[in-house]
Amino acid sequence: MVEELVAAGATLASAAVVYVMAAARVVKQYERGVVFRLGKLRAEVREPGFTMIVPGIDKLRKVNMQIVTMPVPGQEGITRDNVTVRVDAVVYFKVTSPADAIVRVEDYRFAVAQMAQTSLRSIIGKSELDDLLSNREKLNQGLELMIDSPAVEWGVTIDRVEIKDVSLPETMKRSMARQAEADRERRARVINADAELQASKKLAEAAKEMSEQPAALQLRLLQTVVAVAAEKNSTLVLPFPVELLRFLEKAQQGSAVMQQQPQQPVREQFPSVESRSNSDAQGAISRQD
């Protein structure tokens, strides 16, 4: 009798251990458990830790509550200004309602991925190339709203969306490079012209001050000579007054003209002297008579 009781107790204990092992479940800290009893969803969501289910009747589905990083494959499209581009993005999302993520959609990861690709293509068609390159924050917000609207019904919340890369055709890259070079050259010319204008104004003011004090020009000339001589140059260039050069040039031209003219006889050069001598001779003869 005692042996039968011991055997029965051992059997019950073994059955209990087997039941506990079949019913015991462990939910990790970053997970939540959704229980289906005979195919019907239980309202209670199992929290992290040790939990029990009814073997053969209940089925436990664990849902990851961590933020999921999902890369969006590169999507090719034509922008609003008719430029073909290829855009890559990444989506960060997490599950906020485990029951809705299991019941309302078959595979919430696949659904979010397809929605992200569709929204990215739509954003490419609505945007211009300059917005894709320089105004990504606004596009990221638009993508987030477009993906988050249907994802809320699936128990998923979009944390953020980022555009990673925008690939352009080689011809477009060369065109943009030429445009940027031309723009930089234009700005350089404008800056140079502005500098010349400011310098001319300052030089005009300096000339006005030097005109009031002529000695200032001579002092400035001496300073320039000193500055040039300090560099140990073999050649020293000094300014020369243009008026003096013109005076020397005129003097040289006058001497050349005088040398080119033929010398006239004395009588032709001094006709009055010959006439005077003849008149003096006639007067002398008259006195002698």
C-alpha positions as CSV (number, residue, x, y, z in Angstrom):
1,M,0.0,0.0,0.0
2,V,2.7,2.4,0.9
3,E,4.6,1.5,-2.2
4,E,1.6,2.3,-4.3
5,L,1.2,5.7,-2.7
6,V,4.8,6.5,-3.2
7,A,4.6,5.5,-6.8
8,A,1.5,7.6,-7.3
9,G,3.1,10.6,-5.6
10,A,6.1,10.2,-7.8
11,T,3.9,10.1,-10.9
12,L,2.0,13.2,-9.9
13,A,5.2,15.0,-9.1
14,S,6.6,14.1,-12.5
15,A,3.4,15.2,-14.2
16,A,3.5,18.5,-12.3
17,V,7.1,19.0,-13.3
18,V,6.3,18.3,-17.0
19,Y,3.3,20.6,-16.8
20,V,5.3,23.4,-15.3
21,M,8.1,23.0,-17.9
22,A,5.5,23.1,-20.7
23,A,3.6,26.1,-19.2
24,A,6.6,28.1,-18.0
25,R,7.6,31.0,-20.2
26,V,10.2,33.8,-19.7
27,V,9.6,37.2,-21.3
28,K,12.8,39.4,-21.6
29,Q,13.0,43.0,-20.5
30,Y,12.7,44.4,-24.0
31,E,9.8,42.1,-25.0
32,R,6.1,41.9,-24.3
33,G,4.0,38.7,-24.5
34,V,0.7,38.4,-26.3
35,V,-1.4,35.4,-25.4
36,F,-3.9,33.6,-27.7
37,R,-6.2,31.2,-25.9
38,L,-7.9,28.9,-28.4
39,G,-7.1,31.5,-31.1
40,K,-8.7,34.4,-29.2
41,L,-6.6,37.3,-28.1
42,R,-6.3,37.7,-24.3
43,A,-6.5,41.3,-23.2
44,E,-3.7,41.0,-20.7
45,V,-0.2,41.6,-22.1
46,R,2.5,39.6,-20.3
47,E,5.1,41.8,-18.8
48,P,8.8,40.9,-18.6
49,G,9.7,38.1,-16.3
50,F,8.4,34.6,-15.6
51,T,4.9,33.8,-16.7
52,M,2.7,30.8,-17.1
53,I,0.3,29.7,-19.9
54,V,-2.0,26.7,-20.3
55,P,-0.1,24.1,-22.5
56,G,-2.0,23.1,-25.6
57,I,-4.6,25.8,-25.1
58,D,-2.6,29.1,-24.9
59,K,0.0,30.3,-27.4
60,L,2.4,33.0,-26.4
61,R,3.8,35.5,-29.1
62,K,6.7,37.7,-28.0
63,V,7.0,41.1,-29.5
64,N,10.2,43.1,-29.5
65,M,9.7,46.6,-28.1
66,Q,13.2,48.0,-29.1
67,I,13.7,50.6,-31.7
68,V,14.3,48.9,-35.0
69,T,16.7,50.3,-37.6
70,M,15.5,49.5,-41.1
71,P,17.4,50.6,-44.2
72,V,15.3,51.6,-47.2
73,P,16.7,50.3,-50.5
74,G,17.7,53.0,-52.9
75,Q,14.8,54.3,-54.9
76,E,15.1,55.8,-58.4
77,G,12.8,58.6,-59.4
78,I,12.4,61.8,-61.3
79,T,12.2,65.0,-59.3
80,R,9.8,67.8,-60.0
81,D,12.5,69.6,-62.1
82,N,13.0,66.5,-64.3
83,V,16.2,65.2,-62.8
84,T,16.8,61.5,-62.4
85,V,18.1,60.6,-58.9
86,R,18.6,57.7,-56.6
87,V,17.8,58.2,-52.9
88,D,18.7,55.9,-50.0
89,A,17.1,56.3,-46.5
90,V,16.8,54.7,-43.1
91,V,13.7,54.4,-40.9
92,Y,13.7,54.1,-37.1
93,F,10.5,52.7,-35.6
94,K,9.3,50.8,-32.5
95,V,6.2,48.9,-31.5
96,T,4.0,50.7,-29.0
97,S,1.0,48.3,-29.1
98,P,2.0,44.6,-29.1
99,A,-1.5,43.4,-29.6
100,D,-2.2,45.6,-32.7
101,A,1.2,44.7,-34.2
102,I,0.3,41.0,-34.1
103,V,-3.4,41.2,-34.9
104,R,-3.8,44.1,-37.3
105,V,-1.0,43.3,-39.7
106,E,0.6,40.1,-40.9
107,D,4.2,41.3,-40.7
108,Y,4.7,44.8,-39.4
109,R,8.3,44.9,-40.4
110,F,7.6,44.1,-44.0
111,A,4.6,46.5,-44.0
112,V,6.8,49.4,-42.7
113,A,9.5,48.6,-45.3
114,Q,7.0,48.7,-48.2
115,M,5.4,51.9,-46.9
116,A,8.8,53.5,-46.5
117,Q,9.8,52.7,-50.1
118,T,6.4,54.0,-51.4
119,S,6.7,57.2,-49.4
120,L,10.3,57.8,-50.5
121,R,9.3,57.6,-54.2
122,S,6.4,60.0,-53.6
123,I,8.7,62.5,-51.9
124,I,11.2,62.3,-54.8
125,G,8.5,63.1,-57.3
126,K,7.2,66.1,-55.2
127,S,10.6,67.7,-54.5
128,E,13.1,69.5,-56.5
129,L,16.8,68.6,-56.7
130,D,17.9,71.6,-54.6
131,D,15.5,70.5,-51.8
132,L,17.0,66.9,-51.9
133,L,20.5,68.2,-51.6
134,S,20.1,71.1,-49.1
135,N,16.7,71.0,-47.4
136,R,16.7,67.4,-46.1
137,E,15.3,68.2,-42.7
138,K,12.0,69.2,-44.2
139,L,11.9,66.1,-46.4
140,N,12.7,63.9,-43.5
141,Q,9.7,65.4,-41.6
142,G,7.5,64.8,-44.6
143,L,8.6,61.2,-44.9
144,E,8.0,60.6,-41.2
145,L,4.4,61.9,-41.5
146,M,3.7,59.8,-44.6
147,I,4.9,56.6,-43.0
148,D,3.6,57.3,-39.5
149,S,0.0,57.8,-40.6
150,P,-0.8,54.2,-41.5
151,A,1.7,52.7,-39.1
152,V,-0.2,54.0,-36.1
153,E,-3.0,51.6,-36.9
154,W,-0.5,48.8,-36.8
155,G,0.7,49.6,-33.3
156,V,4.0,51.0,-34.7
157,T,5.4,54.5,-34.1
158,I,7.9,56.0,-36.5
159,D,10.7,57.5,-34.4
160,R,12.5,59.3,-37.2
161,V,13.4,59.0,-40.9
162,E,16.7,60.1,-42.4
163,I,17.8,60.4,-46.1
164,K,21.2,58.9,-46.3
165,D,22.4,59.6,-49.8
166,V,21.3,61.2,-53.0
167,S,23.1,59.8,-56.1
168,L,23.1,62.0,-59.2
169,P,24.1,61.2,-62.8
170,E,27.6,62.0,-63.9
171,T,26.4,64.6,-66.4
172,M,24.4,66.4,-63.7
173,K,27.4,66.3,-61.3
174,R,29.6,68.0,-64.0
175,S,26.9,70.6,-64.7
176,M,26.6,71.4,-61.0
177,A,30.4,71.7,-60.7
178,R,30.5,74.2,-63.6
179,Q,27.6,76.1,-62.1
180,A,29.4,76.3,-58.7
181,E,32.6,77.3,-60.4
182,A,30.9,80.1,-62.3
183,D,29.2,81.3,-59.1
184,R,32.5,81.4,-57.2
185,E,34.1,83.3,-60.1
186,R,31.2,85.8,-60.1
187,R,31.6,86.4,-56.3
188,A,35.3,86.7,-56.7
189,R,34.9,89.4,-59.4
190,V,32.3,91.3,-57.3
191,I,34.6,91.2,-54.3
192,N,37.6,92.4,-56.4
193,A,35.5,95.2,-57.9
194,D,34.4,96.3,-54.4
195,A,38.0,96.2,-53.2
196,E,39.0,98.4,-56.2
197,L,36.3,100.8,-55.4
198,Q,37.2,101.1,-51.8
199,A,40.9,101.4,-52.7
200,S,40.2,104.2,-55.3
201,K,38.3,106.1,-52.7
202,K,41.1,105.9,-50.2
203,L,43.7,106.8,-52.9
204,A,41.5,109.8,-53.8
205,E,41.5,110.9,-50.2
206,A,45.3,110.4,-49.9
207,A,45.8,112.4,-53.1
208,K,43.7,115.2,-51.8
209,E,45.7,115.3,-48.6
210,M,49.0,115.3,-50.5
211,S,47.9,118.1,-52.8
212,E,47.5,120.3,-49.8
213,Q,51.0,119.4,-48.6
214,P,53.4,119.0,-51.6
215,A,56.2,117.8,-49.2
216,A,54.1,114.8,-48.3
217,L,54.5,113.3,-51.8
218,Q,58.3,113.7,-51.6
219,L,58.3,112.0,-48.1
220,R,56.2,109.2,-49.5
221,L,58.7,108.8,-52.4
222,L,61.5,108.6,-49.9
223,Q,59.7,106.0,-47.8
224,T,59.1,103.9,-51.0
225,V,62.8,104.1,-51.8
226,V,63.8,103.0,-48.3
227,A,61.3,100.1,-48.5
228,V,62.6,98.9,-51.8
229,A,66.3,99.3,-50.8
230,A,65.7,97.2,-47.7
231,E,65.0,94.1,-49.9
232,K,68.6,94.1,-51.3
233,N,67.5,94.4,-54.9
234,S,70.0,94.9,-57.7
235,T,67.6,97.3,-59.6
236,L,66.0,100.3,-58.1
237,V,63.2,102.0,-60.0
238,L,62.5,105.7,-59.2
239,P,59.6,107.8,-60.5
240,F,60.6,110.6,-62.9
241,P,58.4,113.7,-63.5
242,V,56.6,113.4,-66.8
243,E,56.7,117.2,-67.3
244,L,60.5,117.1,-67.2
245,L,60.6,114.4,-69.8
246,R,58.3,116.3,-72.1
247,F,60.5,119.4,-71.7
248,L,63.6,117.5,-72.6
249,E,61.9,115.9,-75.5
250,K,60.8,119.3,-76.9
251,A,64.3,120.7,-76.4
252,Q,65.8,117.8,-78.3
253,Q,63.3,118.2,-81.1
254,G,64.1,122.0,-81.4
255,S,67.8,121.3,-81.6
256,A,67.3,118.7,-84.3
257,V,65.2,121.2,-86.4
258,M,67.9,123.8,-86.1
259,Q,70.5,121.4,-87.3
260,Q,68.4,120.3,-90.3
261,Q,67.9,123.9,-91.6
262,P,70.6,125.0,-94.3
263,Q,73.0,127.9,-93.3
264,Q,72.2,131.1,-95.3
265,P,74.9,133.5,-96.5
266,V,75.9,136.5,-94.3
267,R,74.3,138.9,-96.7
268,E,71.0,137.0,-96.6
269,Q,71.3,136.6,-92.8
270,F,72.1,140.3,-92.3
271,P,70.7,142.3,-95.2
272,S,70.4,145.5,-93.1
273,V,74.1,145.5,-92.4
274,E,75.0,145.5,-96.1
275,S,72.5,148.3,-96.9
276,R,73.8,150.3,-94.0
277,S,77.4,149.9,-95.2
278,N,76.5,151.0,-98.7
279,S,74.6,154.1,-97.4
280,D,77.6,155.0,-95.1
281,A,80.0,154.8,-98.1
282,Q,77.8,157.0,-100.2
283,G,77.7,159.6,-97.4
284,A,81.4,159.6,-97.1
285,I,81.8,160.3,-100.8
286,S,79.4,163.1,-100.6
287,R,81.3,164.7,-97.7
288,Q,84.5,164.5,-99.6
289,D,82.9,166.3,-102.6
